[in-house]
Amino acid sequence: MGKLGIIGGSGLTQLPGLAVTHRQVIRTPFGEPSGPLIFGELDGHPIVFLARHGHGHTIPPHLVNYRANIQALHDQGVSHVVSVATVGGIHPDLGPGRLCVPDQIIDYTHGRESTFAEYNGKPVHHEDFTWPYCEAMRQHCLRALRQTGEVCRDGGVYAAVQGPRLETRAEIERLARDGADMVGMTGMPEAYLAREIGLCYAAVAASVNWAAGREGSTTGVSLHGVETTLTRVVERLHAVLASLARMDYASVPPAMPDAGR
Ligand code: HPA
């Protein structure tokens, strides 16, 4: 029996429509997740919610315990995960307020605990990560976005950067040359850990600003603008998440990443 997990990013530390049944502090071999897991029903359908940055938004991207978060969701029977991720837009289509379901990642993060595979005397295993998101979950996200009337970009390259600082103009130009369409701070190692543990994981990326030096951010990234856009975009995402909650996860086994291609 599948179950949906929602990892909320910046601006999404709680779900107003969620009828909470209980909260649970989970311990994992990797320590504690960002906060208690919140169990409840969204539009009458069971989901598990976790605020990536903690409920008071106090955990910066480079200090999130990604392993504990993913392990805890897995241990509570979650089979499918949608990550809500705010990004800076690099591609001209991804200005503030635009949504995207990325299909690729470039990882520029460093110093994060990025694998469950620790030395244990077992032979080294290399996981395929050609397609870093679960295609079945990506399709669920795209369907939910369509159902709620959202226009969204299907596919794009997510550049995962270390943060918490924003980038320089030259760094964004380099990311653009590398082929990145958007930049965010939390996509990795989260996506890879989900793959390692067997969760069907995809992200809905919400652009909250032009990346440094692009279009409306030529003189700098306006943090006030980020806040305003974030509030508006998160309101729209509530309906998308409710639509995702209504989908049937029982009949969709965690899919191979290239399923449906
Ligand atoms: N850069 C990195 N991460 C982000 C940005 C950005 O411009 N906006 C939202 N998350």
py3Dmol code that shows the C-alpha trace and the ligand (Angstrom):
import py3Dmol

protein = """\
ATOM      1  CA  MET A   1       0.000   0.000   0.000  1.00  0.00           C
ATOM      2  CA  GLY A   2       1.607   3.273  -1.106  1.00  0.00           C
ATOM      3  CA  LYS A   3       1.590   6.497   0.809  1.00  0.00           C
ATOM      4  CA  LEU A   4       2.453  10.058  -0.181  1.00  0.00           C
ATOM      5  CA  GLY A   5       5.073  12.053   1.679  1.00  0.00           C
ATOM      6  CA  ILE A   6       5.366  15.802   1.200  1.00  0.00           C
ATOM      7  CA  ILE A   7       8.617  17.596   1.960  1.00  0.00           C
ATOM      8  CA  GLY A   8       7.883  21.285   2.339  1.00  0.00           C
ATOM      9  CA  GLY A   9      10.619  23.780   1.563  1.00  0.00           C
ATOM     10  CA  SER A  10      10.909  27.508   2.209  1.00  0.00           C
ATOM     11  CA  GLY A  11       7.502  29.063   2.803  1.00  0.00           C
ATOM     12  CA  LEU A  12       5.869  25.683   3.283  1.00  0.00           C
ATOM     13  CA  THR A  13       6.452  24.808   6.924  1.00  0.00           C
ATOM     14  CA  GLN A  14       2.833  23.739   7.396  1.00  0.00           C
ATOM     15  CA  LEU A  15      -0.142  22.715   5.297  1.00  0.00           C
ATOM     16  CA  PRO A  16      -3.257  24.721   6.186  1.00  0.00           C
ATOM     17  CA  GLY A  17      -5.631  22.138   4.659  1.00  0.00           C
ATOM     18  CA  LEU A  18      -4.126  19.232   6.555  1.00  0.00           C
ATOM     19  CA  ALA A  19      -6.361  17.553   9.159  1.00  0.00           C
ATOM     20  CA  VAL A  20      -3.592  16.452  11.509  1.00  0.00           C
ATOM     21  CA  THR A  21      -4.064  13.071  13.171  1.00  0.00           C
ATOM     22  CA  HIS A  22      -0.747  12.971  15.010  1.00  0.00           C
ATOM     23  CA  ARG A  23       2.824  14.214  15.108  1.00  0.00           C
ATOM     24  CA  GLN A  24       5.712  11.879  15.699  1.00  0.00           C
ATOM     25  CA  VAL A  25       9.349  12.492  16.569  1.00  0.00           C
ATOM     26  CA  ILE A  26      11.294   9.795  14.746  1.00  0.00           C
ATOM     27  CA  ARG A  27      14.826   8.724  15.523  1.00  0.00           C
ATOM     28  CA  THR A  28      16.958   7.182  12.819  1.00  0.00           C
ATOM     29  CA  PRO A  29      20.487   5.763  12.778  1.00  0.00           C
ATOM     30  CA  PHE A  30      21.452   9.115  11.222  1.00  0.00           C
ATOM     31  CA  GLY A  31      19.905  11.271  13.901  1.00  0.00           C
ATOM     32  CA  GLU A  32      16.652  13.181  13.975  1.00  0.00           C
ATOM     33  CA  PRO A  33      14.812  14.603  10.977  1.00  0.00           C
ATOM     34  CA  SER A  34      14.209  18.335  10.603  1.00  0.00           C
ATOM     35  CA  GLY A  35      11.157  18.049  12.842  1.00  0.00           C
ATOM     36  CA  PRO A  36       8.393  15.685  13.847  1.00  0.00           C
ATOM     37  CA  LEU A  37       6.632  13.956  10.980  1.00  0.00           C
ATOM     38  CA  ILE A  38       3.079  15.247  10.669  1.00  0.00           C
ATOM     39  CA  PHE A  39       0.501  12.583   9.856  1.00  0.00           C
ATOM     40  CA  GLY A  40      -2.884  13.625   8.614  1.00  0.00           C
ATOM     41  CA  GLU A  41      -5.419  13.820   5.826  1.00  0.00           C
ATOM     42  CA  LEU A  42      -5.332  16.254   2.962  1.00  0.00           C
ATOM     43  CA  ASP A  43      -8.704  16.392   1.237  1.00  0.00           C
ATOM     44  CA  GLY A  44      -9.582  13.122   3.012  1.00  0.00           C
ATOM     45  CA  HIS A  45      -6.459  11.293   1.866  1.00  0.00           C
ATOM     46  CA  PRO A  46      -3.634  10.236   4.185  1.00  0.00           C
ATOM     47  CA  ILE A  47      -0.268  11.920   3.764  1.00  0.00           C
ATOM     48  CA  VAL A  48       2.876  12.464   5.803  1.00  0.00           C
ATOM     49  CA  PHE A  49       4.353  15.949   5.916  1.00  0.00           C
ATOM     50  CA  LEU A  50       7.843  17.078   6.837  1.00  0.00           C
ATOM     51  CA  ALA A  51       9.103  20.663   6.918  1.00  0.00           C
ATOM     52  CA  ARG A  52      12.626  20.442   5.502  1.00  0.00           C
ATOM     53  CA  HIS A  53      13.902  23.527   7.312  1.00  0.00           C
ATOM     54  CA  GLY A  54      12.084  22.773  10.579  1.00  0.00           C
ATOM     55  CA  HIS A  55       8.775  24.274  11.658  1.00  0.00           C
ATOM     56  CA  GLY A  56      10.318  27.605  12.569  1.00  0.00           C
ATOM     57  CA  HIS A  57      12.411  27.596   9.373  1.00  0.00           C
ATOM     58  CA  THR A  58      15.641  27.490  11.386  1.00  0.00           C
ATOM     59  CA  ILE A  59      17.696  24.840   9.551  1.00  0.00           C
ATOM     60  CA  PRO A  60      19.728  26.204   6.622  1.00  0.00           C
ATOM     61  CA  PRO A  61      20.078  24.070   3.475  1.00  0.00           C
ATOM     62  CA  HIS A  62      23.617  22.879   4.201  1.00  0.00           C
ATOM     63  CA  LEU A  63      22.656  21.713   7.730  1.00  0.00           C
ATOM     64  CA  VAL A  64      19.486  19.789   6.855  1.00  0.00           C
ATOM     65  CA  ASN A  65      19.818  16.168   7.958  1.00  0.00           C
ATOM     66  CA  TYR A  66      18.770  14.794   4.578  1.00  0.00           C
ATOM     67  CA  ARG A  67      19.542  11.203   5.513  1.00  0.00           C
ATOM     68  CA  ALA A  68      17.373  11.310   8.641  1.00  0.00           C
ATOM     69  CA  ASN A  69      14.535  12.977   6.712  1.00  0.00           C
ATOM     70  CA  ILE A  70      14.479  10.392   3.939  1.00  0.00           C
ATOM     71  CA  GLN A  71      15.028   7.444   6.287  1.00  0.00           C
ATOM     72  CA  ALA A  72      12.188   8.613   8.571  1.00  0.00           C
ATOM     73  CA  LEU A  73       9.705   8.963   5.691  1.00  0.00           C
ATOM     74  CA  HIS A  74      10.698   5.553   4.382  1.00  0.00           C
ATOM     75  CA  ASP A  75      10.372   3.950   7.811  1.00  0.00           C
ATOM     76  CA  GLN A  76       6.843   5.344   8.187  1.00  0.00           C
ATOM     77  CA  GLY A  77       5.656   3.552   5.069  1.00  0.00           C
ATOM     78  CA  VAL A  78       5.943   6.445   2.624  1.00  0.00           C
ATOM     79  CA  SER A  79       6.424   5.146  -0.921  1.00  0.00           C
ATOM     80  CA  HIS A  80       6.144   8.351  -2.994  1.00  0.00           C
ATOM     81  CA  VAL A  81       7.574  11.762  -2.174  1.00  0.00           C
ATOM     82  CA  VAL A  82       6.952  15.180  -3.630  1.00  0.00           C
ATOM     83  CA  SER A  83       9.493  17.782  -2.695  1.00  0.00           C
ATOM     84  CA  VAL A  84       8.460  21.391  -2.917  1.00  0.00           C
ATOM     85  CA  ALA A  85      11.558  23.371  -3.797  1.00  0.00           C
ATOM     86  CA  THR A  86      11.971  27.086  -4.303  1.00  0.00           C
ATOM     87  CA  VAL A  87      14.459  28.064  -6.973  1.00  0.00           C
ATOM     88  CA  GLY A  88      15.969  31.018  -8.731  1.00  0.00           C
ATOM     89  CA  GLY A  89      15.107  31.070 -12.427  1.00  0.00           C
ATOM     90  CA  ILE A  90      17.940  30.889 -14.956  1.00  0.00           C
ATOM     91  CA  HIS A  91      15.964  29.871 -18.076  1.00  0.00           C
ATOM     92  CA  PRO A  92      13.833  32.680 -19.578  1.00  0.00           C
ATOM     93  CA  ASP A  93      10.693  30.564 -18.932  1.00  0.00           C
ATOM     94  CA  LEU A  94      11.348  30.442 -15.207  1.00  0.00           C
ATOM     95  CA  GLY A  95      10.733  33.941 -13.944  1.00  0.00           C
ATOM     96  CA  PRO A  96       9.290  34.563 -10.476  1.00  0.00           C
ATOM     97  CA  GLY A  97       6.032  32.679  -9.936  1.00  0.00           C
ATOM     98  CA  ARG A  98       6.661  30.072 -12.650  1.00  0.00           C
ATOM     99  CA  LEU A  99       6.575  26.369 -11.861  1.00  0.00           C
ATOM    100  CA  CYS A 100       8.619  23.480 -13.212  1.00  0.00           C
ATOM    101  CA  VAL A 101       8.877  19.727 -12.676  1.00  0.00           C
ATOM    102  CA  PRO A 102      12.595  19.194 -13.298  1.00  0.00           C
ATOM    103  CA  ASP A 103      13.946  16.025 -14.874  1.00  0.00           C
ATOM    104  CA  GLN A 104      17.675  16.527 -14.350  1.00  0.00           C
ATOM    105  CA  ILE A 105      20.068  17.641 -11.641  1.00  0.00           C
ATOM    106  CA  ILE A 106      23.610  18.941 -11.508  1.00  0.00           C
ATOM    107  CA  ASP A 107      25.036  18.679  -8.011  1.00  0.00           C
ATOM    108  CA  TYR A 108      27.398  21.469  -6.920  1.00  0.00           C
ATOM    109  CA  THR A 109      26.973  20.851  -3.182  1.00  0.00           C
ATOM    110  CA  HIS A 110      29.842  19.714  -0.990  1.00  0.00           C
ATOM    111  CA  GLY A 111      30.416  18.426   2.503  1.00  0.00           C
ATOM    112  CA  ARG A 112      26.918  16.998   2.897  1.00  0.00           C
ATOM    113  CA  GLU A 113      26.262  13.436   4.019  1.00  0.00           C
ATOM    114  CA  SER A 114      25.210  12.243   0.597  1.00  0.00           C
ATOM    115  CA  THR A 115      24.767   8.473   0.809  1.00  0.00           C
ATOM    116  CA  PHE A 116      23.326   5.766   3.038  1.00  0.00           C
ATOM    117  CA  ALA A 117      26.179   3.520   1.929  1.00  0.00           C
ATOM    118  CA  GLU A 118      28.679   3.614   4.734  1.00  0.00           C
ATOM    119  CA  TYR A 119      31.612   1.270   5.005  1.00  0.00           C
ATOM    120  CA  ASN A 120      30.226  -1.944   6.443  1.00  0.00           C
ATOM    121  CA  GLY A 121      32.407  -4.557   4.815  1.00  0.00           C
ATOM    122  CA  LYS A 122      29.856  -5.053   2.032  1.00  0.00           C
ATOM    123  CA  PRO A 123      30.948  -4.779  -1.606  1.00  0.00           C
ATOM    124  CA  VAL A 124      30.678  -1.245  -2.971  1.00  0.00           C
ATOM    125  CA  HIS A 125      27.452  -0.664  -4.910  1.00  0.00           C
ATOM    126  CA  HIS A 126      27.031   2.037  -7.552  1.00  0.00           C
ATOM    127  CA  GLU A 127      23.456   3.256  -8.028  1.00  0.00           C
ATOM    128  CA  ASP A 128      22.223   4.346 -11.448  1.00  0.00           C
ATOM    129  CA  PHE A 129      21.218   8.021 -11.382  1.00  0.00           C
ATOM    130  CA  THR A 130      20.935   8.797 -15.091  1.00  0.00           C
ATOM    131  CA  TRP A 131      17.374   9.978 -14.516  1.00  0.00           C
ATOM    132  CA  PRO A 132      17.460  11.394 -10.993  1.00  0.00           C
ATOM    133  CA  TYR A 133      13.694  11.761 -10.517  1.00  0.00           C
ATOM    134  CA  CYS A 134      11.090   8.997 -10.490  1.00  0.00           C
ATOM    135  CA  GLU A 135       9.170   9.382 -13.742  1.00  0.00           C
ATOM    136  CA  ALA A 136       5.923   8.019 -12.258  1.00  0.00           C
ATOM    137  CA  MET A 137       5.999  10.695  -9.566  1.00  0.00           C
ATOM    138  CA  ARG A 138       6.947  13.387 -12.074  1.00  0.00           C
ATOM    139  CA  GLN A 139       3.859  12.454 -14.068  1.00  0.00           C
ATOM    140  CA  HIS A 140       1.706  12.631 -10.908  1.00  0.00           C
ATOM    141  CA  CYS A 141       3.043  16.133 -10.285  1.00  0.00           C
ATOM    142  CA  LEU A 142       2.397  17.241 -13.865  1.00  0.00           C
ATOM    143  CA  ARG A 143      -1.153  15.850 -13.693  1.00  0.00           C
ATOM    144  CA  ALA A 144      -1.831  17.602 -10.379  1.00  0.00           C
ATOM    145  CA  LEU A 145      -0.546  20.871 -11.824  1.00  0.00           C
ATOM    146  CA  ARG A 146      -2.768  20.487 -14.894  1.00  0.00           C
ATOM    147  CA  GLN A 147      -5.788  19.618 -12.755  1.00  0.00           C
ATOM    148  CA  THR A 148      -5.353  22.800 -10.744  1.00  0.00           C
ATOM    149  CA  GLY A 149      -5.002  24.934 -13.857  1.00  0.00           C
ATOM    150  CA  GLU A 150      -1.315  25.677 -13.375  1.00  0.00           C
ATOM    151  CA  VAL A 151       0.923  26.249 -16.358  1.00  0.00           C
ATOM    152  CA  CYS A 152       4.167  24.477 -15.710  1.00  0.00           C
ATOM    153  CA  ARG A 153       7.378  23.580 -17.493  1.00  0.00           C
ATOM    154  CA  ASP A 154       7.809  19.835 -17.960  1.00  0.00           C
ATOM    155  CA  GLY A 155      11.496  19.071 -17.454  1.00  0.00           C
ATOM    156  CA  GLY A 156      14.507  21.177 -16.745  1.00  0.00           C
ATOM    157  CA  VAL A 157      17.903  21.015 -15.141  1.00  0.00           C
ATOM    158  CA  TYR A 158      18.050  21.791 -11.423  1.00  0.00           C
ATOM    159  CA  ALA A 159      21.433  23.041 -10.217  1.00  0.00           C
ATOM    160  CA  ALA A 160      21.852  22.154  -6.550  1.00  0.00           C
ATOM    161  CA  VAL A 161      24.166  24.652  -4.866  1.00  0.00           C
ATOM    162  CA  GLN A 162      25.544  24.769  -1.363  1.00  0.00           C
ATOM    163  CA  GLY A 163      24.038  28.022  -0.052  1.00  0.00           C
ATOM    164  CA  PRO A 164      23.009  29.552   2.183  1.00  0.00           C
ATOM    165  CA  ARG A 165      24.379  32.540   0.306  1.00  0.00           C
ATOM    166  CA  LEU A 166      22.962  33.400  -3.084  1.00  0.00           C
ATOM    167  CA  GLU A 167      25.197  33.186  -6.151  1.00  0.00           C
ATOM    168  CA  THR A 168      27.340  35.724  -7.946  1.00  0.00           C
ATOM    169  CA  ARG A 169      26.437  36.745 -11.473  1.00  0.00           C
ATOM    170  CA  ALA A 170      29.460  34.844 -12.806  1.00  0.00           C
ATOM    171  CA  GLU A 171      28.394  31.708 -10.957  1.00  0.00           C
ATOM    172  CA  ILE A 172      24.919  31.893 -12.500  1.00  0.00           C
ATOM    173  CA  GLU A 173      26.478  32.403 -15.929  1.00  0.00           C
ATOM    174  CA  ARG A 174      28.552  29.309 -15.375  1.00  0.00           C
ATOM    175  CA  LEU A 175      25.484  27.335 -14.300  1.00  0.00           C
ATOM    176  CA  ALA A 176      23.699  28.542 -17.451  1.00  0.00           C
ATOM    177  CA  ARG A 177      26.668  27.423 -19.597  1.00  0.00           C
ATOM    178  CA  ASP A 178      26.514  24.069 -17.822  1.00  0.00           C
ATOM    179  CA  GLY A 179      22.895  23.765 -18.955  1.00  0.00           C
ATOM    180  CA  ALA A 180      21.113  24.582 -15.696  1.00  0.00           C
ATOM    181  CA  ASP A 181      17.602  26.042 -15.945  1.00  0.00           C
ATOM    182  CA  MET A 182      17.094  26.772 -12.257  1.00  0.00           C
ATOM    183  CA  VAL A 183      19.143  26.964  -9.089  1.00  0.00           C
ATOM    184  CA  GLY A 184      18.228  25.797  -5.597  1.00  0.00           C
ATOM    185  CA  MET A 185      19.948  24.704  -2.414  1.00  0.00           C
ATOM    186  CA  THR A 186      18.172  21.550  -1.236  1.00  0.00           C
ATOM    187  CA  GLY A 187      17.669  19.237  -4.217  1.00  0.00           C
ATOM    188  CA  MET A 188      20.776  17.232  -3.369  1.00  0.00           C
ATOM    189  CA  PRO A 189      21.507  14.913  -1.731  1.00  0.00           C
ATOM    190  CA  GLU A 190      17.767  14.567  -1.080  1.00  0.00           C
ATOM    191  CA  ALA A 191      16.907  13.172  -4.521  1.00  0.00           C
ATOM    192  CA  TYR A 192      19.789  10.718  -4.476  1.00  0.00           C
ATOM    193  CA  LEU A 193      19.043   9.441  -0.981  1.00  0.00           C
ATOM    194  CA  ALA A 194      15.434   8.846  -2.055  1.00  0.00           C
ATOM    195  CA  ARG A 195      16.745   6.802  -4.983  1.00  0.00           C
ATOM    196  CA  GLU A 196      19.099   4.810  -2.767  1.00  0.00           C
ATOM    197  CA  ILE A 197      16.345   3.878  -0.338  1.00  0.00           C
ATOM    198  CA  GLY A 198      13.785   3.134  -3.076  1.00  0.00           C
ATOM    199  CA  LEU A 199      11.355   6.052  -2.746  1.00  0.00           C
ATOM    200  CA  CYS A 200       9.587   7.315  -5.866  1.00  0.00           C
ATOM    201  CA  TYR A 201      10.636  10.968  -5.627  1.00  0.00           C
ATOM    202  CA  ALA A 202      10.023  14.084  -7.730  1.00  0.00           C
ATOM    203  CA  ALA A 203      10.131  17.812  -7.151  1.00  0.00           C
ATOM    204  CA  VAL A 204       7.860  20.716  -7.942  1.00  0.00           C
ATOM    205  CA  ALA A 205      10.174  23.677  -8.337  1.00  0.00           C
ATOM    206  CA  ALA A 206       8.728  27.136  -7.784  1.00  0.00           C
ATOM    207  CA  SER A 207      10.736  30.071  -9.039  1.00  0.00           C
ATOM    208  CA  VAL A 208      10.711  32.866  -6.477  1.00  0.00           C
ATOM    209  CA  ASN A 209      13.274  35.131  -8.153  1.00  0.00           C
ATOM    210  CA  TRP A 210      15.402  35.577 -11.231  1.00  0.00           C
ATOM    211  CA  ALA A 211      18.795  34.075 -10.426  1.00  0.00           C
ATOM    212  CA  ALA A 212      21.576  36.604  -9.759  1.00  0.00           C
ATOM    213  CA  GLY A 213      22.309  38.763 -12.801  1.00  0.00           C
ATOM    214  CA  ARG A 214      19.364  37.451 -14.903  1.00  0.00           C
ATOM    215  CA  GLU A 215      16.493  39.585 -16.187  1.00  0.00           C
ATOM    216  CA  GLY A 216      14.930  41.266 -13.108  1.00  0.00           C
ATOM    217  CA  SER A 217      17.958  40.540 -10.905  1.00  0.00           C
ATOM    218  CA  THR A 218      20.629  42.414 -12.865  1.00  0.00           C
ATOM    219  CA  THR A 219      21.260  44.781  -9.963  1.00  0.00           C
ATOM    220  CA  GLY A 220      20.807  42.083  -7.319  1.00  0.00           C
ATOM    221  CA  VAL A 221      18.232  39.640  -5.984  1.00  0.00           C
ATOM    222  CA  SER A 222      15.467  41.484  -4.135  1.00  0.00           C
ATOM    223  CA  LEU A 223      14.800  39.582  -0.923  1.00  0.00           C
ATOM    224  CA  HIS A 224      11.577  41.515  -0.462  1.00  0.00           C
ATOM    225  CA  GLY A 225      10.491  40.357  -3.914  1.00  0.00           C
ATOM    226  CA  VAL A 226      11.383  36.776  -2.982  1.00  0.00           C
ATOM    227  CA  GLU A 227       9.134  36.941   0.110  1.00  0.00           C
ATOM    228  CA  THR A 228       6.171  38.337  -1.815  1.00  0.00           C
ATOM    229  CA  THR A 229       6.469  35.800  -4.630  1.00  0.00           C
ATOM    230  CA  LEU A 230       6.987  32.965  -2.166  1.00  0.00           C
ATOM    231  CA  THR A 231       3.782  33.748  -0.262  1.00  0.00           C
ATOM    232  CA  ARG A 232       1.763  33.861  -3.497  1.00  0.00           C
ATOM    233  CA  VAL A 233       3.259  30.763  -5.055  1.00  0.00           C
ATOM    234  CA  VAL A 234       2.879  28.673  -1.901  1.00  0.00           C
ATOM    235  CA  GLU A 235      -0.829  29.543  -1.800  1.00  0.00           C
ATOM    236  CA  ARG A 236      -1.177  28.137  -5.325  1.00  0.00           C
ATOM    237  CA  LEU A 237       0.754  25.022  -4.363  1.00  0.00           C
ATOM    238  CA  HIS A 238      -1.707  24.098  -1.613  1.00  0.00           C
ATOM    239  CA  ALA A 239      -4.255  23.145  -4.281  1.00  0.00           C
ATOM    240  CA  VAL A 240      -1.610  21.226  -6.229  1.00  0.00           C
ATOM    241  CA  LEU A 241      -0.663  19.227  -3.130  1.00  0.00           C
ATOM    242  CA  ALA A 242      -4.326  18.467  -2.369  1.00  0.00           C
ATOM    243  CA  SER A 243      -4.661  17.194  -5.921  1.00  0.00           C
ATOM    244  CA  LEU A 244      -1.556  15.051  -5.451  1.00  0.00           C
ATOM    245  CA  ALA A 245      -2.996  13.643  -2.215  1.00  0.00           C
ATOM    246  CA  ARG A 246      -6.099  12.458  -4.119  1.00  0.00           C
ATOM    247  CA  MET A 247      -4.061  10.317  -6.496  1.00  0.00           C
ATOM    248  CA  ASP A 248      -3.815   6.581  -6.138  1.00  0.00           C
ATOM    249  CA  TYR A 249      -0.402   5.519  -4.905  1.00  0.00           C
ATOM    250  CA  ALA A 250      -1.457   1.940  -4.230  1.00  0.00           C
ATOM    251  CA  SER A 251      -1.598   1.038  -7.898  1.00  0.00           C
ATOM    252  CA  VAL A 252       1.646   2.758  -8.878  1.00  0.00           C
ATOM    253  CA  PRO A 253       4.661   0.855  -7.663  1.00  0.00           C
ATOM    254  CA  PRO A 254       7.821   2.922  -7.207  1.00  0.00           C
ATOM    255  CA  ALA A 255       8.748   3.201 -10.856  1.00  0.00           C
ATOM    256  CA  MET A 256      11.987   2.921 -12.668  1.00  0.00           C
ATOM    257  CA  PRO A 257      13.169   6.421 -13.433  1.00  0.00           C
ATOM    258  CA  ASP A 258      12.787   5.968 -17.168  1.00  0.00           C
ATOM    259  CA  ALA A 259       9.274   4.478 -16.922  1.00  0.00           C
ATOM    260  CA  GLY A 260       6.984   6.032 -19.496  1.00  0.00           C
ATOM    261  CA  ARG A 261       9.764   7.513 -21.592  1.00  0.00           C
TER     262      ARG A 261
END
"""
ligand_1 = """\
10
HPA
N 19.685 30.676 -5.722
C 19.747 29.531 -4.994
N 18.697 29.022 -4.373
C 17.529 29.672 -4.477
C 17.400 30.858 -5.213
C 18.534 31.388 -5.860
O 18.497 32.430 -6.544
N 16.105 31.260 -5.093
C 15.479 30.319 -4.325
N 16.335 29.372 -3.947
"""
view = py3Dmol.view(width=600, height=400)
view.addModel(protein, "pdb")
view.setStyle({"model": 0}, {"cartoon": {"style": "trace"}})
view.addModel(ligand_1, "xyz")
view.setStyle({"model": 1}, {"stick": {}})
view.zoomTo()
view.show()
